[in-house]
Amino acid sequence: MKHILFFGNSLTAGYGLDDTNTAFPGLIQLKINSLNLPYQVINAGLSGEITSSGKERIDLLLEQKIDIFVLELGANDGLRGLPVDETYKNLQAIIDKVKAAWPDCKMVLTGMLVPPSMGQKYFENFKAVFPKLAAENKMAFVPFLLENVATILELNQDDGIHPTAKGQIIMAENVWKVLYPIL
């Protein structure tokens, strides 16, 4: 059995859902099972995680073999207005740790955007981090994890940030399009 580690924040963890198995990593496990593929999904989402704490937390998770690594972090950095260059460096440090531990591991990066209220310059700089990291590290890339979910009221919980179970289904499709060819 091969392992796919989903490493992220509340979007990965399934914050606010009645059943965390309905978060997008759990939905991807259902797709994998339906195709009889030899992969087990590990949901290592932690609500509130920022990239600097993720950089510390990843070490423990790398003790077991990881065949595919899906990195979904950065949204909380953006919502807090943390310096974009720090987000970039922290994400690169996480990627470097995974590569060092499991050189044959295939990697996927999910892109994120911040609300326009953060200012146009910050918005553009933040958005640019993800495609740049994906290209530099030859990672498969999901341009925007919340594509067709963000800002759509009925697909988000009352906080307007965290997707509902229906929103998670769309997120799973966004990731599956990029992940499936790797499997």
Sequence and secondary structure as in RCSB ss.txt:
>XXXX:A:sequence
MKHILFFGNSLTAGYGLDDTNTAFPGLIQLKINSLNLPYQVINAGLSGEITSSGKERIDLLLEQKIDIFVLELGA
NDGLRGLPVDETYKNLQAIIDKVKAAWPDCKMVLTGMLVPPSMGQKYFENFKAVFPKLAAENKMAFVPFLLENVA
TILELNQDDGIHPTAKGQIIMAENVWKVLYPIL
>XXXX:A:secstr
 EEEEEEESHHHHTTT S GGGSHHHHHHHHHHHTT SEEEEEEE TT  HHHHHHHHHHHTTS  SEEEEE  H
HHHHTT  HHHHHHHHHHHHHHHHHH TT EEEEE     GGG HHHHHHHHHHHHHHHHHTT EEES TTTTTT
T GGGB TTSSSB HHHHHHHHHHHHHHHGGG 
